Amino acid sequence: LTACNNATSSPSTSTTEEKKSANTSYPVSFKLYDGDGNEFEAKFDKAPESVVTLTDSAAEILLRLGLGSKIIGTIKPDAPMPSDIADEYANIKQLGDKKSLSREVVVAANPNLIVGRSRLFTSKDQTSPKDYADLGISVYTQLASSEQGDPTLAGIISDIKNLGSIFDVQSVLTPLTSALKHTRKMQRRLCWL
């Protein structure tokens, strides 16, 4: 079983903790990692109004958090979206595919926030979090996509909690994270067999 590896999961690197039905107290910040492996602080003074997602997983998380109306652009999917969100995803403007999407196209969409894998944000391509911050665009790099973060199921749960906090939608977090926590417990049990 691939779930039975020696990877350890750490708690969320968020500076805020999930509280049942609590509202986000802005500003909220997170320690994240760019594609060069550098730590950076992502700070949010309010919930973003418009988002571009650079991965299927980021789009799926935001859709499951009820934030589809905030996604103004995404990439062509690698695989079909789950049937319960496929129609909503199909209505999001596709800006290009992950191999050819340019920084200029992303910036022209005019997002407040870009969400994607850490490796997509590098100084080499002028796509580092600082490069985007200089243009007034925030970046959230998925912890589950970074070796410095937490590339495990726990990292996915942290990303869901962090994005829920950024957008102040904690009320929908519990059902979503509970299902994933149950999966993680089952993986641990299977590893002991």
Number of C-alpha atoms within 10 A of each C-alpha: 7 7 14 12 8 7 10 9 13 12 10 22 18 19 10 17 13 18 14 11 13 13 15 20 12 15 12 18 18 20 17 23 26 26 20 14 16 12 14 17 14 18 16 18 11 14 19 17 14 18 27 28 25 25 20 18 17 24 27 20 19 21 18 16 20 13 18 20 14 19 22 19 24 27 21 19 18 10 7 12 17 10 9 9 15 13 11 14 22 13 13 19 15 17 20 17 15 15 7 9 16 14 12 8 12 19 16 8 15 17 21 20 22 25 23 22 21 27 17 19 25 18 14 9 11 12 19 22 27 18 17 19 15 10 12 14 18 21 29 28 28 28 29 20 20 20 12 15 23 24 17 20 16 21 22 22 24 24 24 23 25 27 22 24 26 24 19 19 19 22 14 16 22 15 9 15 17 12 11 16 14 11 13 16 11 12 15 13 11 12 13 7 5
